[in-house]
């Protein structure tokens, strides 16, 4: 469970409510202020506008992915680069001791399909260039698929303020046309201002954070798959396990703390050893 995402959204909601209710003059909370920020017409304009614009912009299948995206945010699969390096080096040691064909039995225990399928290409004696091409193409598909998913939330983040402005213009037009009726000015002004508030909250508080967190999850997965791809090619080329471990550890960015103290090959898996 990703507590940072949960705490972040809870803190955002609490901060907004605090700002609405707190009166600095009396140094007290005024719960009735919450009602000033509720307007059904504004909700319909902003939320309804964003949803309909997304329906026009994207196929229905992308809406079905929303629960999966939320699961990725709140309960993500853990991608530990060091564990992938350990697994690849273990396969390299097996191949060096007993030959590539001996890997077939060990691959049955592997849960990562990218690693399993890539190594099976090596076991089947597929040309090294063709193996690299297949793995790179799969990484490209992964990158494109995740980019399309993030584009959904990026577009939604742009639509939010846009429909907030639409609501603001609607409210101002209604207000200007009814200046002679004081009772009509307040509802029109509420529509004019609250829609901008809703649009900003949707954009900066919901859609942009979701897009950015999905990008972070993608980078975690992509890094591990890059390690796997380079490891597969190293095994196929006959690299020594110790050399392969050192080469793969250089792929890990310096801001990622490597877990574990010693690699299985004897090299430092290193807290403090930084990659490029």
N, C-alpha and C positions, 0 to 999 in steps of 0.2 A: 504494500500500500504506500502510495506516494503522499506522505504527510505534508510536504511543502505545498503541493497543489491545493489540498484541502484547507490548510491553514491560511494560505494566500487568499483564497476566495472568501473564507470566513472573515478574515481581517479586512478585506475590501468592503464587504457588506457592513461590518461593524463600523468602519471608518465613515462610510457614507451616511449611515443612520445617525452616528454621533454628530456629524456635521449638520444634518437636518434638524435634529432635536435640541442640540445644545444652544442655549442663549447666553452669550458672553456678558451681556449687561447684568442679568440677574444671577449669573453663574448657576443655572439650573437647567433641567431638561424639560422640554415642552412636547409631550407625546402627540398633541394635536397637530403639530407641524407635519407629521407624516402624511396626513390627509391632504396637505397642500401639494404633495408630489404625486398624487394619484389622480389620473384623468383617463377614463376609458377611451375617449376619442384619440388621445395621444398614443396610447398603447396600440390601438387599431392601425393608426397611420404608420408608426415606426415598425412595430413587430410584424404587422401584416404586410407592410411594404417590403421589408427585408425578405420575408419568406417567399412572397410571390416573385420577387426579383431573382432569388436563388432558384426557384422552380423553372423560370425561363432560362436561366444561365446553365443549369446542370441537369443531367439525367436523374431519374428517380432513384437509380441505384446508389448514388452518392448519399442520399438521405438515409438509406438503409445502413450505411457504414457508421453513422453517428454513434450508436451504442458501442461499436467496436473501438472507435476513436477515444471515447470517454474511458473505456477500459484500459486502453494503452496509456492514458494520462494518469489514472488513479491506481491501476494495478498492472504496471508494466512488466514485461518479461525482462529479467536481469541479463544484461550483456556484459560479461566480465572478460575483457581482452586477455588477461593473464590466464584464465581457465582455457580459453581457446588456444593460446600458445602452448600450454601444457599438453592439451589433447593432440595438437598437431605434432609436437615434438615426440610424444609417445608413439604416434604412428610412424614417425621417421625412424625411431629406434627399432621398432618392429620390422620395418622394411629393410633396414640395414643389417639386422641380424638374420632374418629368415626370408627375405625377398619380398617383392611387391605382392605376389600372389597370396602371401600369408595375411595381407591386410583385409581380405574379403571377409574373413570370419569376425575380425575385430570391428569392422564397419557395421555389422548387424547390431552392435550395441550403441552405435552413435545415434543420438537424437536429432542432431542438426542435419537437415536434409541437404543443405548447400554443401557441407563438408562431405557427407556421404556420397552424393551424386558426383561431386568433383573427383573424389578419390577413386570411385568406381571407373571413371574414365581413364585414370592412370593405370589401374589394375588391368583394364581391358586393352592397354597398350595403344591408346589413342595418341596421335602426334601431339607434341608439346604445344605447338603453335595453335592447333585446333582446340586443345584444352583451354588455353588462355583465352582464345576468342569466345568460347562458349561461356566461360565464367564471367568475362567482362560484359558480355551481352546480358547475362542475367542480372548483373549489378546495375546496368543501365536501365533495365526494366524496373528494378526495385526503385531506383532513383526517380524515374518518371512517374511511377505509380504513386509514390509518396508525395511527390510535388503536386500532382493533381489533387490529392486529398487536401493538402495544405491550401491550395488555391481556393477551395470552397470557403474556408474560414477567412482567408485574406479578402475575398470578394465581399463576404458578409460584413467584415469590418469596414469596408468602404461604403457599403450600402447603408449602414446604420446612421452615420452622420448625415448622409445625403437625404435620407427620408426624414431625419430630424429637421433638416433645413426646409424640406417640403412642408412639414407640419408648422414650422415657424412662419413660413410665408402664408399658409392658409389662415393661421390665427391672426396675422397682421392685416390681411385683406378683410377678414370678417370684422376686425376691430375698427378699421378705417371706415367701413361701410355703415357702422352702427355707432358712430361717435355721439349721435344725438340721443342714444339710449344708454344711460349710465349702467343699467343692469346687464347689458350685453357685453360691456367692455371687459369685465373680469373673466368670464369664461373664455372669451376669444384670446385674451392675454395669457391665460393658463395654457391653452393649446399652443400658443406661439412659443412659450418658453420651455414647457415641460417636454415637448417633443425633442428639442435639442439635448436636453438632459438625458432622456432615454437613449437617444442615438449614440451619445458619447459613452454611456455606461456599457451598452451592447458592444460597441467597437473596442474600447480600451480595457474593459473589465472582463469580457468574455471571449470574443472571437480572436483578437490578437494574441492573448495568452495561450489559447488552445493551439493556434497555428505555431507559435514559437515552441511550445512544449512538444508538439508532434515533430518539429524539426530537430529538437534535441534527441528525441527517441530514435529518429531516423539516423542521426549521426552516430549514435551508440551502436546500432545494428550494422550500419555500413562499415564502421571501423572493424568490427569483428569479422565481417565477411571479407574485407580486404586482407585481414590477417590470414584467414583461411585460404584465400586465393593464392597469396604469396607462399604460404606454407605448402600447398599442394604442388606448386611449381618447383619449390625447393626439394620436396621429396622425389618428384619425378626426375629432377636433375641430379639426384644423388648427394645432396648437401649433407654434411655431417650434422647430427642432431644439435651439438653444442653451437656450431656456427649458425644453424637455422634459428635457434632460440634467440641468439644475439641479434640476428637480422630482423626477426619479427618484433622484438621488443623496441627496435628503433622506430617502428611504425606508430607506437603509442605516444600521443602528445604529452608534453611535459606536465600539463595541468591535471592529468589523470594519475591518481595515486595507484601504483601497482600493488595489488594485494599479495601477501605471501612473502616469505623471506628468502626462500631458496627455490629455484626451479628444479625440476626433476633431473635436468641434465647437469646440475651442479653450478650453473651460472646464477648470478644474482638476479632475483626477480624483483627486488629492490624497491624498498621505500627510499626514495631519494635519487634513484637512477632515472634520469629523464630521457625521453625520446626527443626527436627533432620536432 
